[in-house]
Amino acid sequence: MKEITFITGNQKKADYLAQYLGFPVKHVKLDVDELQSMDLKVIVEHKVRQAYEKIKAPVLVEDVALEFEALNGLPGPFIKFFLEKMSQKDICALVDGKSRSVIARAVFGYFDGSHFQLFEGSMEGEIAKLPSGDSKFGFDNFFIPKGYEVTRANLSADDDRKTYLLIKPLEKIKAFLESLA
């Protein structure tokens, strides 16, 4: 198994990834330039190549998007800026009187200096009328996964894991990394 470094500022994400993969994953918080694009794949490819240039070792990066149907795909990958600048209640109110349908997406990118690979996951859902739950992760307090009536923050541990693994393509990443051994 190749050693990889997960580029993230969130230690809990790194711990979860390592636990899921079943082997140690180095974690580095690294500032990389982030392209302004509605295309997650373009953003992730830029980030993973830049991260590799900085640490010169196999890297894995991730980015997420939350695409509101009523806003023609916005905020998309800019959701993190919405979360920084707006209350969750105000984000929910953006679609009052409109479609509440959304798609949550995650794209991971791997690069080892020669091999580049993208992994994508997604899940449909809707925006809650009001945030609910105590999650500290992104949009979990106001994203209701398709087939559920509560936000991700209020799901049981089993349902949380099921929905997480639809959005986050960890099984694809694990299979790929195992194929490199």
C-alpha positions as CSV (number, residue, x, y, z in Angstrom):
1,M,0.0,0.0,0.0
2,K,1.4,3.4,-1.0
3,E,1.6,5.9,1.8
4,I,-0.6,8.9,1.1
5,T,-1.1,12.3,2.6
6,F,-4.6,13.7,2.9
7,I,-4.6,17.4,2.6
8,T,-7.2,18.8,4.9
9,G,-7.5,21.3,7.7
10,N,-10.0,18.9,9.5
11,Q,-8.3,16.3,11.7
12,K,-11.6,14.4,12.1
13,K,-11.9,14.0,8.4
14,A,-8.4,12.6,8.2
15,D,-9.1,10.2,11.1
16,Y,-12.4,9.0,9.5
17,L,-10.6,8.4,6.2
18,A,-7.8,6.4,7.9
19,Q,-10.4,4.4,9.9
20,Y,-12.4,3.6,6.8
21,L,-9.4,2.7,4.7
22,G,-7.9,0.5,7.4
23,F,-4.4,1.9,7.2
24,P,-2.7,5.0,8.4
25,V,-3.1,8.2,6.4
26,K,-0.8,11.2,7.0
27,H,-2.7,14.4,7.4
28,V,-1.3,17.8,6.5
29,K,-3.0,21.2,6.6
30,L,-1.7,23.0,3.5
31,D,-2.7,26.2,1.9
32,V,-3.3,25.8,-1.8
33,D,-4.8,28.2,-4.3
34,E,-8.4,27.3,-5.0
35,L,-9.7,28.0,-8.5
36,Q,-13.0,29.8,-8.8
37,S,-15.1,27.4,-10.8
38,M,-18.4,25.7,-10.7
39,D,-16.7,22.5,-11.8
40,L,-15.6,20.5,-8.8
41,K,-13.3,18.3,-10.9
42,V,-11.4,21.3,-12.2
43,I,-11.0,22.6,-8.7
44,V,-9.8,19.3,-7.3
45,E,-7.4,18.6,-10.1
46,H,-5.7,22.0,-9.5
47,K,-5.6,21.5,-5.8
48,V,-4.1,18.0,-5.9
49,R,-1.4,18.9,-8.4
50,Q,-0.5,22.0,-6.4
51,A,-0.4,20.0,-3.2
52,Y,1.9,17.4,-4.8
53,E,4.3,20.1,-5.9
54,K,4.5,21.4,-2.4
55,I,5.1,18.1,-0.5
56,K,6.5,15.8,-3.3
57,A,4.6,12.8,-2.1
58,P,1.3,11.0,-3.1
59,V,-1.6,13.2,-2.0
60,L,-5.3,13.0,-1.7
61,V,-7.5,16.2,-1.7
62,E,-11.2,16.7,-1.4
63,D,-13.8,19.4,-2.2
64,V,-17.6,19.4,-1.9
65,A,-20.5,21.2,-3.5
66,L,-24.1,21.7,-2.6
67,E,-26.1,22.5,-5.8
68,F,-29.5,24.1,-5.2
69,E,-31.9,23.4,-8.1
70,A,-33.7,26.8,-7.5
71,L,-30.4,28.6,-7.8
72,N,-29.2,26.9,-11.0
73,G,-26.5,25.0,-9.2
74,L,-25.3,27.7,-6.9
75,P,-23.8,27.8,-4.4
76,G,-22.1,24.6,-5.6
77,P,-18.5,24.5,-4.6
78,F,-18.9,28.0,-3.0
79,I,-21.0,26.5,-0.2
80,K,-18.1,26.9,2.2
81,F,-18.1,30.6,1.6
82,F,-21.8,30.8,2.2
83,L,-21.3,28.9,5.4
84,E,-18.6,31.4,6.5
85,K,-20.6,34.5,5.6
86,M,-24.3,33.5,6.3
87,S,-26.2,31.9,9.0
88,Q,-27.5,28.4,8.3
89,K,-31.0,29.8,8.8
90,D,-30.4,32.4,6.1
91,I,-29.0,29.7,3.7
92,C,-32.3,27.7,4.2
93,A,-34.3,30.9,3.5
94,L,-32.6,31.3,0.1
95,V,-35.1,28.8,-1.4
96,D,-38.2,29.8,0.5
97,G,-41.1,29.6,-1.9
98,K,-38.9,27.7,-4.5
99,S,-37.7,24.2,-5.1
100,R,-35.8,22.9,-2.1
101,S,-34.1,20.1,-4.1
102,V,-30.3,19.9,-4.0
103,I,-27.5,17.6,-4.9
104,A,-24.6,17.2,-2.5
105,R,-21.3,16.2,-4.3
106,A,-17.8,15.3,-3.2
107,V,-14.8,14.9,-5.4
108,F,-11.5,13.5,-4.2
109,G,-8.3,13.7,-6.3
110,Y,-5.2,11.5,-6.0
111,F,-1.9,12.4,-7.5
112,D,1.5,10.8,-7.0
113,G,3.6,12.8,-9.6
114,S,2.6,10.6,-12.5
115,H,-0.8,9.0,-11.8
116,F,-3.8,11.3,-11.5
117,Q,-7.3,9.9,-10.5
118,L,-10.6,11.5,-9.5
119,F,-13.3,9.9,-7.4
120,E,-16.8,11.3,-7.3
121,G,-19.8,10.7,-5.0
122,S,-23.2,12.4,-4.8
123,M,-26.6,12.3,-3.1
124,E,-29.9,14.0,-3.9
125,G,-31.8,15.6,-1.1
126,E,-33.5,18.8,0.0
127,I,-32.8,21.9,2.1
128,A,-34.6,21.9,5.4
129,K,-36.9,24.9,6.2
130,L,-34.7,25.5,9.3
131,P,-31.4,24.0,10.4
132,S,-31.7,21.2,12.9
133,G,-29.0,19.3,14.8
134,D,-25.6,19.9,16.4
135,S,-23.3,18.9,13.6
136,K,-20.1,20.9,13.1
137,F,-19.7,19.6,9.6
138,G,-20.6,21.8,6.7
139,F,-24.2,21.6,5.6
140,D,-25.3,18.6,7.7
141,N,-27.7,20.7,9.8
142,F,-29.8,21.7,6.8
143,F,-29.3,18.9,4.2
144,I,-32.1,16.2,4.3
145,P,-30.9,13.2,2.2
146,K,-33.4,11.7,-0.2
147,G,-35.5,9.1,1.5
148,Y,-35.2,10.7,4.9
149,E,-37.3,13.2,6.8
150,V,-34.5,14.7,9.0
151,T,-31.2,16.4,8.4
152,R,-28.0,14.5,8.2
153,A,-27.2,15.9,11.6
154,N,-30.2,14.1,13.1
155,L,-29.6,10.7,11.5
156,S,-28.9,7.5,13.4
157,A,-25.2,6.5,13.3
158,D,-26.0,3.8,10.7
159,D,-27.9,6.1,8.4
160,D,-25.2,8.8,8.9
161,R,-22.6,6.3,7.7
162,K,-24.8,5.1,4.7
163,T,-25.4,8.6,3.5
164,Y,-21.9,9.7,4.1
165,L,-20.6,6.9,1.9
166,L,-22.9,7.9,-0.9
167,I,-21.6,11.5,-0.8
168,K,-18.0,10.6,-0.1
169,P,-16.6,7.9,-2.5
170,L,-14.5,6.2,0.0
171,E,-15.1,2.7,-1.3
172,K,-13.8,3.8,-4.7
173,I,-10.7,5.4,-3.1
174,K,-10.0,2.3,-1.0
175,A,-10.2,0.0,-4.0
176,F,-8.0,2.2,-6.0
177,L,-5.3,2.5,-3.3
178,E,-5.4,-1.2,-2.8
179,S,-4.8,-1.7,-6.5
180,L,-1.5,0.3,-6.2
181,A,-0.1,-2.2,-3.7
